[in-house]
């Protein structure tokens, strides 16, 4: 089941504030930047940069999935095998902002290296 418009706006506000705080200075954003997309009940955070050939590429580094039946957010990270794996140090929370803080602090260097 999809999220309500009110929930979507609340999520976009929280994630938007997180992304804005992590974005690089405006003068280097054409070379490297971060962003997010909201897709049904999932939020993907990604890095946007130019490849060696000059093409723009996006590499996802975090995925937050809302499980409505349990009212919980699950956190995933993308390993070198390019698959999503549960972030075992802190796999889920009832609060999105708590998981965004975990991503921001990145104590295990899984999201920002």
C-alpha positions in Angstrom: 0.0 0.0 0.0 1.4 3.4 -1.0 2.0 6.2 1.5 -0.5 9.0 1.9 0.3 12.4 0.5 0.7 13.8 4.0 3.2 11.0 4.8 5.0 11.6 1.5 5.4 15.3 2.3 6.6 14.6 5.8 9.2 12.1 4.5 10.3 14.5 1.7 10.8 17.2 4.3 12.9 15.1 6.6 15.0 13.5 3.8 15.3 16.8 2.0 16.7 18.5 5.1 19.2 15.6 5.5 20.3 15.8 1.9 20.6 19.6 2.0 22.9 19.4 5.1 25.1 16.7 3.4 25.4 18.4 -0.1 28.8 19.7 -1.1 29.4 23.4 -1.7 27.5 24.8 -4.7 30.6 25.3 -6.8 31.4 21.6 -7.0 27.9 20.2 -7.3 28.2 19.9 -11.1 31.0 17.4 -10.4 29.6 15.6 -7.4 26.3 15.9 -5.4 23.9 13.8 -3.5 20.1 13.4 -3.8 17.2 11.1 -3.1 14.1 9.6 -4.6 10.9 8.5 -3.0 9.4 5.4 -4.6 6.3 4.0 -3.1 7.4 3.0 0.4 11.1 3.3 -0.1 13.6 6.2 -0.1 16.9 5.8 -1.9 19.8 8.1 -1.3 22.3 8.4 -4.1 25.5 10.1 -5.1 25.4 11.9 -8.5 28.7 12.5 -10.3 30.4 12.5 -13.7 32.0 9.3 -15.0 35.4 9.2 -16.7 33.7 9.6 -20.0 31.7 12.6 -18.9 28.3 10.9 -18.4 26.3 11.6 -15.3 25.9 8.6 -13.2 24.0 7.9 -10.0 25.2 5.4 -7.4 22.8 4.5 -4.6 24.3 4.2 -1.1 21.3 3.9 1.3 17.8 2.6 1.1 15.1 3.1 3.7 12.0 0.9 3.3 8.8 1.6 5.3 6.9 -1.5 6.4 3.4 -0.2 7.2 2.1 -3.4 8.8 4.8 -3.1 11.5 5.1 0.7 11.4 8.9 0.4 11.1 11.6 1.7 8.8 14.3 -0.8 7.6 17.8 0.4 6.6 19.8 -1.1 3.8 23.3 -0.3 2.4 24.8 -1.3 -0.9 27.9 -3.5 -0.7 30.6 -4.0 -3.3 28.5 -6.8 -4.8 26.0 -4.0 -5.8 23.2 -5.7 -3.8 21.2 -4.2 -0.9 22.0 -5.7 2.5 20.4 -5.0 5.8 22.5 -2.6 7.9 23.0 -5.0 10.8 24.4 -2.6 13.4 21.1 -0.7 13.3 18.6 -2.5 11.0 15.4 -0.8 11.8 13.6 1.9 13.7 10.1 3.3 14.1 11.5 6.7 13.4 12.9 7.8 10.0 15.0 10.6 11.6 16.9 8.1 13.8 18.0 6.1 10.7 18.9 9.3 8.9 21.1 10.2 11.8 22.8 6.8 11.7 23.5 7.3 8.0 24.9 10.8 8.7 27.2 9.6 11.5 28.2 6.5 9.5 30.1 4.8 12.3 30.9 1.7 10.2 31.8 3.6 7.0 29.1 1.8 5.0 27.5 4.9 3.5 30.1 7.5 2.9 33.2 5.4 3.2 
